[in-house]
Amino acid sequence: MPNSPRHLTIEDHRQVKLLCETIWEGNDYVPETFPKWVSDSKATPMGVFEGEDLIALANLERVDGTSIAWVQGLRVKDGYRQKGYGTSVTNAIVDISRTMGIRTLWYATSSKNTSSQHVAERTGFKVVDNTGYFRLYKPYPPHAKPSPSIVPLQVNPSRLFEILQENPDLVQSTTFPLAWEFDFRSIEGLTRLLQNATIRVIIDESGRAQGVYCMITRQRKDELTAAYTVFTTDRSIFVDIISRTIDEAETLGANRAVYFLGPRATEWALTLGFVDEEFNGRQFLLYELNPAANA
């Protein structure tokens, strides 16, 4: 049986580095982010040890001013997977969130990460949303030029909320994705999620919104990522948005462009001709749990 999880402190940083050194070929973000977790009053990093060795960890991140929290950075050391350690530390996160009065606990993972999905399911989470997902790397592929007749309108989160209320078929889910995160499609949720994002909407001549796309950049070490969310009701608008975002990523000098897509955009992505087949059917999944209801 796994040992009982305990709170992690900055003194555990070396063990965090050792645990993560083989993940993503040594490019895992968790060792870099860990000091922020231990110094943040909204974060609760937990770990499982075997002797002196850290073998699993995860962080509970509360969303300020809400009853929402996230399970973040779940990691299990090589050689210790499929043994219940991930489930043990996640159950500890769920228990702590319950004592904090958290009513919405979110857990996001890739559809390719079956081990992570199994942990979520074993600890009581259910899938509540998903997005299509693909990546492009520089040098970016040849693509059509954006149409000069299409002029995207830049808006703020409150105006986006109004547009989505007026065009309910554009984003039909109750949550909205951006850069490996989600939030509710309410004015409060959109404001939290998109406060640092660029938001553009394409409106047709009748005033109907045909597409929305949002962008945020992430800098890690020497690499810049441009992350895009794309929802659209028209294929030609989708193609135009992708062309614009590739041009923007090139101008920014981004090493890669990452896309999170609504259902129609997901369907159209592989018809572009330059999206790798590995992203056929690839999704980013949002799991949810109400800790109080799961007691």
C-alpha positions as CSV (number, residue, x, y, z in Angstrom):
1,M,0.0,0.0,0.0
2,P,1.3,3.5,-0.8
3,N,2.5,5.6,2.2
4,S,0.3,8.4,3.3
5,P,0.7,11.7,1.3
6,R,2.1,14.7,3.1
7,H,2.4,18.4,2.4
8,L,5.5,19.3,0.4
9,T,7.9,22.2,1.3
10,I,10.7,24.0,-0.4
11,E,13.1,21.5,1.2
12,D,11.5,18.8,-1.1
13,H,12.5,20.7,-4.2
14,R,15.5,18.4,-4.9
15,Q,13.3,15.4,-4.7
16,V,10.8,17.0,-7.1
17,K,13.6,17.5,-9.6
18,L,14.7,13.9,-9.3
19,L,11.1,12.6,-9.8
20,C,10.6,14.8,-12.9
21,E,14.0,14.4,-14.6
22,T,12.8,11.7,-17.0
23,I,9.4,13.4,-17.8
24,W,9.1,15.1,-21.2
25,E,12.8,14.4,-21.8
26,G,13.8,16.6,-18.8
27,N,11.6,19.5,-19.9
28,D,8.8,19.1,-17.3
29,Y,7.4,22.5,-16.0
30,V,6.8,21.1,-12.5
31,P,10.3,21.6,-11.0
32,E,10.3,25.2,-12.2
33,T,6.8,25.9,-10.9
34,F,7.2,24.0,-7.6
35,P,8.7,27.0,-5.6
36,K,5.7,29.1,-6.6
37,W,3.4,26.4,-5.3
38,V,5.0,26.2,-1.9
39,S,5.0,30.0,-1.5
40,D,1.4,30.5,-2.7
41,S,-1.3,30.5,0.0
42,K,-3.8,29.2,-2.6
43,A,-1.6,26.2,-3.4
44,T,-1.3,22.9,-1.5
45,P,1.4,20.6,-3.0
46,M,1.2,17.0,-1.7
47,G,3.6,14.1,-2.1
48,V,4.0,10.4,-1.4
49,F,7.4,9.1,-0.3
50,E,9.0,5.7,-0.1
51,G,11.8,6.1,2.4
52,E,13.6,9.3,1.4
53,D,12.4,9.1,-2.2
54,L,9.5,11.2,-3.5
55,I,7.6,8.9,-5.8
56,A,4.3,10.8,-6.5
57,L,3.1,14.4,-6.2
58,A,0.2,16.7,-7.2
59,N,-0.8,20.2,-6.3
60,L,-4.2,21.6,-5.3
61,E,-4.7,25.1,-6.7
62,R,-7.6,27.1,-5.5
63,V,-9.1,29.8,-7.7
64,D,-9.1,33.0,-5.7
65,G,-12.5,34.2,-4.6
66,T,-14.4,31.1,-5.7
67,S,-15.2,27.6,-4.6
68,I,-13.3,26.2,-7.6
69,A,-9.9,24.4,-7.5
70,W,-7.6,22.4,-9.8
71,V,-5.6,19.2,-9.5
72,Q,-2.3,20.2,-11.0
73,G,1.0,18.6,-12.0
74,L,0.2,15.0,-11.1
75,R,3.4,13.0,-11.4
76,V,4.5,9.5,-10.6
77,K,8.2,8.5,-10.7
78,D,9.4,5.9,-13.3
79,G,9.3,2.4,-11.8
80,Y,6.4,3.2,-9.5
81,R,3.5,3.7,-12.0
82,Q,0.4,1.5,-12.0
83,K,0.8,0.8,-8.3
84,G,-1.8,3.2,-6.9
85,Y,0.5,6.1,-6.0
86,G,-1.2,8.6,-8.4
87,T,-4.6,7.6,-7.0
88,S,-3.3,8.0,-3.4
89,V,-2.0,11.5,-3.9
90,T,-5.1,12.5,-5.9
91,N,-7.4,11.2,-3.2
92,A,-5.5,13.3,-0.7
93,I,-6.1,16.4,-2.9
94,V,-9.8,15.6,-3.0
95,D,-10.0,15.2,0.8
96,I,-8.2,18.5,1.4
97,S,-10.4,20.3,-1.1
98,R,-13.5,19.0,0.7
99,T,-12.3,20.6,4.0
100,M,-11.8,23.9,2.1
101,G,-15.4,23.9,0.9
102,I,-14.4,23.4,-2.7
103,R,-17.5,22.6,-4.8
104,T,-16.0,22.4,-8.3
105,L,-12.7,20.4,-8.5
106,W,-11.2,20.2,-12.0
107,Y,-8.6,17.8,-13.5
108,A,-7.5,18.2,-17.1
109,T,-5.4,15.7,-19.1
110,S,-4.8,14.5,-22.7
111,S,-6.8,11.8,-24.3
112,K,-3.5,10.0,-25.0
113,N,-2.6,9.9,-21.3
114,T,-4.6,6.8,-20.3
115,S,-2.9,6.4,-16.9
116,S,-4.0,9.9,-15.9
117,Q,-7.5,9.2,-17.1
118,H,-7.6,6.1,-15.0
119,V,-6.5,8.0,-11.9
120,A,-9.3,10.6,-12.5
121,E,-11.9,7.9,-12.9
122,R,-10.8,5.9,-9.9
123,T,-11.0,9.0,-7.7
124,G,-14.5,9.9,-8.8
125,F,-14.1,12.5,-11.5
126,K,-16.3,12.6,-14.6
127,V,-15.6,14.1,-18.0
128,V,-17.6,17.3,-18.5
129,D,-15.9,18.9,-21.5
130,N,-13.3,18.3,-24.2
131,T,-11.5,20.1,-27.0
132,G,-9.7,19.1,-30.1
133,Y,-6.0,19.6,-30.0
134,F,-3.0,20.0,-32.3
135,R,0.4,21.6,-32.5
136,L,2.4,23.3,-35.2
137,Y,6.1,24.0,-35.0
138,K,8.3,26.5,-36.8
139,P,9.2,26.6,-39.6
140,Y,5.4,26.8,-40.0
141,P,3.8,25.1,-42.9
142,P,2.7,26.9,-46.1
143,H,-0.9,28.1,-45.8
144,A,-3.5,30.2,-47.5
145,K,-3.4,34.0,-47.1
146,P,-6.0,35.5,-44.8
147,S,-8.9,37.1,-46.7
148,P,-8.7,40.9,-46.8
149,S,-12.5,41.0,-46.7
150,I,-12.5,39.5,-43.2
151,V,-11.8,42.0,-40.4
152,P,-11.6,40.4,-36.9
153,L,-12.9,42.6,-34.1
154,Q,-10.8,42.7,-30.9
155,V,-13.0,42.5,-27.8
156,N,-12.7,42.2,-24.0
157,P,-14.1,39.3,-21.9
158,S,-17.3,41.1,-21.0
159,R,-18.1,41.8,-24.7
160,L,-17.3,38.2,-25.6
161,F,-19.7,37.1,-22.9
162,E,-22.4,39.2,-24.6
163,I,-21.6,37.9,-28.0
164,L,-21.8,34.3,-26.8
165,Q,-25.1,35.0,-25.2
166,E,-26.4,36.4,-28.6
167,N,-24.9,33.5,-30.5
168,P,-25.5,30.3,-28.4
169,D,-24.5,28.0,-31.3
170,L,-20.9,29.3,-31.4
171,V,-19.8,27.8,-28.0
172,Q,-22.3,25.3,-26.7
173,S,-20.4,23.9,-23.7
174,T,-20.7,25.4,-20.2
175,T,-16.9,25.9,-20.0
176,F,-14.4,27.6,-22.2
177,P,-10.8,26.5,-22.9
178,L,-7.5,28.4,-23.1
179,A,-3.9,27.0,-23.0
180,W,-4.5,23.8,-21.0
181,E,-7.0,25.5,-18.7
182,F,-10.8,25.9,-18.6
183,D,-13.2,28.1,-16.8
184,F,-17.0,28.6,-16.8
185,R,-18.5,30.4,-19.8
186,S,-19.9,33.0,-17.4
187,I,-18.8,36.6,-17.4
188,E,-16.8,35.8,-14.2
189,G,-15.2,32.7,-15.7
190,L,-14.3,34.4,-19.0
191,T,-12.8,37.4,-17.1
192,R,-10.6,35.1,-15.0
193,L,-9.5,32.9,-17.9
194,L,-9.0,35.6,-20.6
195,Q,-7.7,38.5,-18.6
196,N,-4.3,38.3,-20.3
197,A,-5.5,36.9,-23.6
198,T,-6.1,38.6,-26.9
199,I,-9.7,37.9,-28.0
200,R,-11.0,38.4,-31.6
201,V,-14.4,37.8,-33.0
202,I,-15.5,37.6,-36.7
203,I,-18.9,39.1,-37.3
204,D,-20.8,38.7,-40.6
205,E,-22.8,41.5,-42.3
206,S,-25.9,40.5,-40.5
207,G,-24.2,40.9,-37.1
208,R,-23.9,37.2,-36.5
209,A,-20.7,35.9,-34.9
210,Q,-19.1,33.3,-37.2
211,G,-15.9,32.7,-35.2
212,V,-14.0,33.5,-32.1
213,Y,-10.3,33.0,-31.4
214,C,-8.2,33.8,-28.4
215,M,-4.5,33.8,-27.9
216,I,-2.1,33.8,-25.0
217,T,1.7,33.4,-25.0
218,R,3.7,31.2,-22.6
219,Q,7.5,31.6,-22.2
220,R,9.5,28.7,-20.8
221,K,13.3,28.8,-20.8
222,D,14.1,29.8,-24.4
223,E,10.9,28.7,-26.0
224,L,7.8,30.8,-26.7
225,T,4.4,29.1,-27.2
226,A,1.4,30.8,-28.7
227,A,-1.7,29.0,-27.5
228,Y,-5.0,29.5,-29.4
229,T,-8.6,28.7,-28.8
230,V,-10.8,28.5,-31.9
231,F,-14.6,28.2,-32.2
232,T,-16.4,28.7,-35.5
233,T,-19.6,27.8,-37.3
234,D,-18.2,28.1,-40.8
235,R,-15.3,26.1,-42.4
236,S,-14.0,29.0,-44.6
237,I,-13.8,31.2,-41.5
238,F,-12.0,28.4,-39.7
239,V,-9.4,28.2,-42.5
240,D,-9.0,32.0,-42.4
241,I,-8.5,32.0,-38.6
242,I,-5.8,29.3,-38.8
243,S,-4.0,31.3,-41.5
244,R,-4.1,34.5,-39.3
245,T,-2.9,32.6,-36.3
246,I,0.0,31.0,-38.1
247,D,1.0,34.5,-39.4
248,E,0.7,35.9,-35.9
249,A,2.8,33.0,-34.4
250,E,5.5,33.7,-37.0
251,T,5.5,37.4,-36.3
252,L,5.8,36.7,-32.5
253,G,8.7,34.4,-33.1
254,A,6.9,31.6,-31.3
255,N,8.6,28.2,-31.4
256,R,5.2,26.5,-31.6
257,A,1.5,27.2,-32.0
258,V,-0.9,25.1,-29.9
259,Y,-4.6,24.9,-30.8
260,F,-7.6,24.1,-28.6
261,L,-10.7,23.6,-30.8
262,G,-14.4,23.5,-30.6
263,P,-16.3,20.5,-32.1
264,R,-16.6,21.9,-35.7
265,A,-13.0,23.2,-35.8
266,T,-11.8,19.8,-34.5
267,E,-13.6,18.1,-37.4
268,W,-12.1,20.5,-40.0
269,A,-8.6,20.6,-38.6
270,L,-7.3,17.4,-40.4
271,T,-8.6,18.8,-43.7
272,L,-6.0,21.6,-43.6
273,G,-3.4,19.2,-45.0
274,F,-0.6,20.1,-42.6
275,V,-1.8,18.8,-39.2
276,D,0.1,15.7,-38.3
277,E,-1.9,12.4,-38.1
278,E,-0.9,11.9,-34.5
279,F,-3.6,14.5,-33.7
280,N,-6.4,12.6,-35.4
281,G,-8.9,12.1,-32.6
282,R,-6.6,13.8,-30.0
283,Q,-8.5,15.7,-27.3
284,F,-7.8,17.6,-24.2
285,L,-10.2,16.4,-21.5
286,L,-11.8,18.3,-18.5
287,Y,-12.8,16.2,-15.6
288,E,-14.9,17.5,-12.7
289,L,-15.8,16.4,-9.2
290,N,-17.8,18.0,-6.4
291,P,-15.9,16.9,-3.3
292,A,-18.8,17.5,-1.0
293,A,-21.1,15.3,-3.0
294,N,-18.4,12.7,-3.3
295,A,-17.9,12.4,0.5
